[in-house]
């Protein structure tokens, strides 16, 4: 790879803004929401995406459809596309997901969430940052290398998958269970689904996740005679306060993560009674707990059950705990792993910045790769507008990410 060849690729990417907008426009128009969130899955979006893949004339293409009778097509599509490089010793994988979350309260949007709005170098619309930016940057990187007539240092793989937003069972987890042979221990696996506005964070570790549903059952009565009932709402409120004690019991800190400790947050609450003058006999609240990997989740759950029992005895209620999501963090990707070092070099060469390995509280599909024994990292430049109203991605972020991926593919 000569300097002139690299400059040619950078020049091609600098001119790729219209292509990025075209990709975003086509993908954003098709919501691709999972059935858990009331959607019809990713099949329609996949057919559109395949047209962009075909333009690149891949050397290998694998379509892996996960059966799912809940969606009209009956399956959730996943695609692995491989472009041959100078060496097949390793593959540089860029993985992105097709599904998005619902737009939420439409009154909070300044434009139609499923029709892009391009303004001030930003592309607004649901999914534009999470995760269409990754799809567009991966396609642009490979496209520039192909247009320049240059072979990548190693094989390059693009993995476009379903079901990332609701657990990955029909997405990358299905892919790895079906075709683990396509991935090697020394592959560079990058997931552009976590980052910061400067491109300086390489996510190598995640906390364990525990989502809890807490249903408190008492006895409903009139608000003027509370002594005749058992106020489930009061008991649930005391349970929420009791849960705060977990911070002191599981108080280790690890500077790799931000925030550095475990968190135990009450979040969603279901409606109980419709009128003010009724003491509720049922109350349902939820917790989102992100826990440092050194703490076994069973130990956390045992302590929570003890708290619930204490509240039951004190307020004469029954508390049922169920776990909406429970995922123990797999071993992290080592901070000095080859993929981390190669990505650090690419970021330094392109962005002129130093990127460092970090841990996060959020869950990403990198954990799925790690659970299969494959070192993976998350990296990209993000404004962090995902899941909110007026989500957007920056065109210059998409193109700079593409240059970093290009540098990684070309080993510069």
PyMOL commands that set and color helices and strands:
alter all, ss='L'
color gray80, all
select helices_A, chain A and resi 3-14+17-28+35-37+43-55+106-108+128-148+172-182+226-228+232-243+246-249+297-315+338-351+366-371+395-410
alter helices_A, ss='H'
color red, helices_A
select strands_A, chain A and resi 60-63+66-67+75-76+79-83+87-97+117-119+122-124+154-161+188-191+201-206+208-217+221-222+257-258+263-269+278-279+282-291+318-327+356-360+376-378+392-394
alter strands_A, ss='S'
color yellow, strands_A
deselect
rebuild
show_as cartoon
